[in-house]
Amino acid sequence: MTRFPRRATILAAVLLAAPLGFTLTVTAAAAAPAAAQVVTAAGDVVAGVDVAAAVSKKKKKKKTAKKPATKPTTTPTKPATPTTKPATPTTKPVESSSLESEVVALTNSYRTANGCGALRIDTRLVAAGRAHSTDMVTNNFFSHTGSNGSTFVQREVAAGYTTGASAENIAWGYRTPKEVVDGWINSPGHKANILNCGSVAVGVGLAYKADGTPYWTQDFGRV
C-alpha cells in the first residue's frame, strides 16, 4: 500500500482512445491509512492491474461566500484613514510561479531518468492548471470535474490549447514541490501520466486556501 503525507490527496486523469469529441476518465478508490486519503484515477491498465473500479464522482458541498464583516458606512466629508491594513494575499504570484517551475523541473528529472524527453512549459497549460486549482480552492472541492462541469480537456481548450490534451494530475495538502511530485510518482496512475513519453508539454498551477493549504494541478499535452 502506498502511503502519502498526512492530509494529502491526489487524483489522476487520463485521456483514453475514444471517439472524437469524447473523453474517458475512470476513477478508482484505493484503501489508505487512517491518517490519509488516497484516491487514484486512471484510464488504462497499470502494471497488469485493471484500476477501473469503485467509480465515484461525489463532491464536497460548496461553501457559500461569507458576508463582509462590516457594512460600508456613509461617505465621510473627509477621507477616513483605514483602521486596519488589507489582508495579506494567501498566494504570492512570484512564489507560486517559482514552485510551479520546480514541480516541472522535478517531473522532467524523473522523466529523463526513465527514458522520456523533458517536457516544455506551455503557458496555456499553466493557465488551465491555475484556473482549476483556483476553482477547487474557491468552491471547496477536489475533483477533475470543474465546478461548472468541465473536464480537463475542456479547460485546456478554453485556455487556448485547442488540441492534444493528454492527462492531468491534481493534489492537495502537499506543502512542497518535492512532496507532491513524490506523491504522484508513488501512485501508479499518476506515475503513468508523468512517464507518458507521448506528452511533450506541461503546465502546473498552484493555489492556496485561506489557511495555507496548497492545491496543485498538472496538465499535460501532446503538441
N, C-alpha and C positions, 0 to 999 in steps of 0.2 A: 504494500500500500504506500502510495506517495504521500509524504507529509508536507504540509505547507505552513508558512508562518501563521501565527495566531491572528484571527480576524482578517484573513486574507482570502480572496475568492478569485477564481479565474474562469473564463469561458473561451472556447474557440469555435469559430465558424469556418466552414469550408464550402466553396462553390463547386458543386459536382457537375459532371457532364449531364445536361438536361436540355430539353427543347428550348429553342431561342425564346428569351423573354421570361424564363422561369429560373428560380433559384431554389436549391435544395439544401437545407441546413438541418442536420439531425442532432438532437441534444440528448446526452446520456448523463445520468446522475451516478456518481460513484460514492462508495462509502467513505467516510472521513472520520478522523479522530474527533473527540468531543469538543476540543478547543478550536477546531477549524471547519470550514465548509468547503467542499471541493465539488465543482460541477464541471464536467467535461463535455464539450460538444464537438463532434467531428463528422465529416461527411464521407469517410471512407473506412476501409478495414485497416486497422493499425496492428502490426506485428501478428497478423493472422487472427486477430480477435475482432469480431463484429461489435462495434461500440454502439450500434443503433438499439437503444433500449431506454425504457422509462422516459419517454418524451414528455417534457414539461415546459409550459410557457407561462407559468404563474408569475405575476409581477407583484412587487410590493405596492401597497396602497400609496397613491400620490399624496404628498402633503400639500395642503393649500398654503398659499403665501401668507405670511404673518402680516397683520396690520401694523402700520407705523406706531411706534411707542408714544409719540406725541402728535397732536394735530397742529397744523400751521396756525400761527397767531395772526391777528390783523396786522396790516402793513404799518410799521412804525414810521414816525415822522423823520427819524434819522436811522441810518443803517445800524443795526444792532451787532455787537461783537459776539461771535459764536461762543457759547459757553463750553462746548466740547469740540474736540478735533474729529475730523472724519475718520471713520473706522479704517484700519489698515486692511488693504485688499488681501484676501486669502491666497491669491495667486499672483506671483510676480512674473510678468511676461519673460523677462530675461532669464530668470532662474528656471522657469518651466521649459523654455526653449533649450537651455543647456542640458537639462535632464532628459528631454526627449531625444536629443542628439546622442547622448550617452547610451540610451537604450538601443539606438540604431547601431552604434559602434560595437556594442557587446553582441548584438544579433549577428552582425557581419563577421565578427571574430569567430563565432561558433559555426557559421555557415562555411567560411573558407577553410576551417579546420576539418570540415566534413565533406569537402569536395564541391560545394556550391559557390557560385560567384557572389561577390559583395553586392548588396542592394544599394541603389542610389536613392537619395531622399527626393521625393516628389512633393512639391508644395501643395498640390491638390489633395493628395492623400493625407498630408499633415492637417489640412483644413477639415477634411472629413473626420479624421480621428479626434481633433479638438472639439468639433461640433458634437460628436457623440458622447465624449467624456463630459462635456458641459451639460448636455441633455440629461445624462444619468444623475449628475450632481444636482442639477436644478429641480428635476422631477422625482428624485428619490427612488430610483430603481436600478437594477443591474441586469441587463439583457442585451442580446444582439439586435433585438427589435426595438426601434426607437419609440419615443413616447407618441409619435404620430403614426406608428405602424411601419416605419421604413425599415428596409433591410440594409445590410452594409453595402450591397451593390448599389442600391438606390442612393445612398448617402455619398458614395464615391462619384456617381454620375452627377449628382446635384452640385458637387464641388468642382466639376469640370473634367473629371477623369472618366470620360464617356465610354470607354471600352477597356476590357482587360482586367476587371476586378477579380481577385483570386481567393482571398481569405481575410479573416480578421481574428485577432486575439484581443480579449479585454481582461482587465483585472482590477481589483480594488483592495486597498489595505496594505499593499507592498510599499514600503517607505522609500526605497532606493532603486535606481535602475538595475543594479545587480540582483537585488531581491526579486524583482518582477521578471527579469529575463531568466533567472534560475528557476523560478516557479513555472514559467512556461516550458522550459526545457525538460523539467522533471514530470511533465504531463504529456502522454503520447500524442494526443490530438494537437496540442499547441506546438509541440516539437515538430510534428509533421508539417505544420504550416511554416515554421521557421526554416525547415530543411527542404521546402519545395523549391527545387532548383529552377522550376519554370517561372517563378516570381523574379522580377528584376527591379522592382521599385517598392518603396515603403514610406509610410508616414506614421508618426507617433504623436498622439495628442494626450496631454495631461491636464487634469482639472482637479481642484480641491474643494471638499466640502468646508463649511464654516469651521468645523472642528479640526481641520487639517488633514482629514482622510483623503488620500490620493486615489483618483480613478484614472486608469490607463486604457488607451485604445491603440492598437497597432494594426494598420490597414496595409494590405499587400496588393500589388498589381503586376500584370504580366507584360505591360508595354512601357 
